[in-house]
Amino acid sequence: MSLILLLVKRYLMTEKGNLPKDTRKVNYYIKYSGIGLQMFAIVGLGCYAGIKLNAYLGFEKHYVTIVISLLSIVTAMVFAYRQVLKK
């Protein structure tokens, strides 16, 4: 309930400098939670794609899965780094 009230306060205030500290704190939680969920989705899709591609190509070892999974982890880290630095 308090989250809804904080979001309504934010909507009603037009200047960012007038936001209460509680609202800014909630904004940080929302921002970093979103980044974490996006990282989870990128890595999950990378692993899924690696497994499917490995099955399609018919390799006995899971080299394709490992490579694509590692690439998706690197991609997720770069994405998170850019989002954190963005204002």
Secondary structure as the mmCIF struct_conf table of DSSP 4:
data_model
#
loop_
_struct_conf.conf_type_id
_struct_conf.id
_struct_conf.beg_label_comp_id
_struct_conf.beg_label_asym_id
_struct_conf.beg_label_seq_id
_struct_conf.end_label_comp_id
_struct_conf.end_label_asym_id
_struct_conf.end_label_seq_id
HELX_RH_AL_P HELX_RH_AL_P1 SER A 2 LEU A 12
BEND BEND1 GLU A 15 GLU A 15
HELX_RH_3T_P HELX_RH_3T_P1 LYS A 16 ASN A 18
BEND BEND2 LEU A 19 LEU A 19
HELX_RH_AL_P HELX_RH_AL_P2 LYS A 21 LEU A 57
TURN_TY1_P TURN_TY1_P1 GLY A 58 GLY A 58
BEND BEND3 GLU A 60 LYS A 61
HELX_RH_AL_P HELX_RH_AL_P3 TYR A 63 LEU A 85
#
